[in-house]
Amino acid sequence: MLYEELGGGKVRCNLCHRRCTVPEGSTGFCRVRRNKEGRLYSLVYGKAIAANVDPIEKKPLYHYRPGSAVFSVATIGCNFRCRFCDNWVISQEEEVIGKNLPPEQLVEQAVKHRCEGISYTYTEPTIFFEYAYDSAKLAKERGLFNTFVTNGYMTPEAVKAIAPYLDAATVDFKASGNPSFYREFMSVPSPEPIFETLREMKASGIFVEVTDLIVTKYGDNLDDVYGLASRIKEVLGPYTPFHILRFHPDYQLIDVPSTPLSTLEAAAEKAMDAGLKHVYIGNVPGHKLEHTYCPNCGQLVIERYSFYLASWRVEEGSKCANCGFQLNIVGPITRSGARWASLI
């Protein structure tokens, strides 16, 4: 999907903002889309490298169907080269491997395991777009919702194509979108196209939450946090859930320590100062900013521990039980009957 022939055997892929020009016999930057005789083919269609039943809060999605279970799926590959990726074993794998799990079987597994939705996650769903697209379409027919966990580098054309079947997305920023960090540590020319993606998602009616991974020493500038939060408020609105995530050493940054709690709390304060009303701290189980508070009266409305709901005080229609304020939450809020499981 979403490529054009350029002549001379070359094609241009229009799925992500790299818009790779791919010669005959070659793959794009993601390594999983190959030009064969002037046509672009996905090499990972139906080849799942990971499949798990997860709480939706793990994505993280705190305001979309809280407490529900999602069938999480990924293939190998990515269009980024993050030196700190915690899923690098599958995202940076160059051999095309995976278990045969075509869309029909994927959706059946989601239903069998009592999931309310499917999440295309772990690696970058843009690079297995056709697989996600066909699965999402079938999932909708079975009454399931669909979510992406994405780096946000998909083109507006890709957003428009998936929008009829995509209900929510978590868009992951690293180091508050610092351009130098993106170039040096992620091999990404610029984070600017992500904001174009966010605008298109909002225009398409996709519910969006945003994460910001604060990387110790290299990506923990508080002015950058304020700048990103200000842009999120401008593009998506002040009630957009914004997750400050703790970095932990992994892949090629194993000598970099985890983000200090004081840095995360200072970052959260900056995001609030920028005008965001739902700011969270992630990867710190038990922190008070795992919970959701009413922006109007300050009442604790959803209590969490790590990825799990403890209690909630939200009336029907997603209103604060204390003051009746309309919360930016897509319900219902439930405790899923699914069992968390790893299937691959």
Stockholm file with secondary structure:
# STOCKHOLM 1.0

chainA/1-344         MLYEELGGGKVRCNLCHRRCTVPEGSTGFCRVRRNKEGRLYSLVYGKAIAANVDPIEKKPLYHYRPGSAVFSVATIGCNFRCRFCDNWVISQEEEVIGKNLPPEQLVEQAVKHRCEGISYTYTEPTIFFEYAYDSAKLAKERGLFNTFVTNGYMTPEAVKAIAPYLDAATVDFKASGNPSFYREFMSVPSPEPIFETLREMKASGIFVEVTDLIVTKYGDNLDDVYGLASRIKEVLGPYTPFHILRFHPDYQLIDVPSTPLSTLEAAAEKAMDAGLKHVYIGNVPGHKLEHTYCPNCGQLVIERYSFYLASWRVEEGSKCANCGFQLNIVGPITRSGARWASLI
#=GR chainA/1-344 SS CCEEEEETTEEEECSBTTCCEECTTCBCTTSSEEEETTEEEESCTTEESEEEEEEGGGTTCSSBSTTCEEEEEECSCCSCCCTTCTTHHHHSCCSCCCEECCHHHHHHHHHHTTCSEEEECSSCGGGGHHHHHHHHHHHHHTTCEEEEEECSCBCHHHHHHHTTTCCEEEEEEEGGGCHHHHHHHHCCSCSHHHHHHHHHHHHTTCEEEEEEEEBTTTBCCHHHHHHHHHHHHHHHCTTSCEEEEECCCCTTCTTSCCCCHHHHHHHHHHHHHTTCSCEEEESCTTCGGGSEECTTTCCEEEEEETTEEEEECEETTTEETTTCCBCSCBSCCCCCCCCCEECC
#=GC SS_cons         CCEEEEETTEEEECSBTTCCEECTTCBCTTSSEEEETTEEEESCTTEESEEEEEEGGGTTCSSBSTTCEEEEEECSCCSCCCTTCTTHHHHSCCSCCCEECCHHHHHHHHHHTTCSEEEECSSCGGGGHHHHHHHHHHHHHTTCEEEEEECSCBCHHHHHHHTTTCCEEEEEEEGGGCHHHHHHHHCCSCSHHHHHHHHHHHHTTCEEEEEEEEBTTTBCCHHHHHHHHHHHHHHHCTTSCEEEEECCCCTTCTTSCCCCHHHHHHHHHHHHHTTCSCEEEESCTTCGGGSEECTTTCCEEEEEETTEEEEECEETTTEETTTCCBCSCBSCCCCCCCCCEECC
//
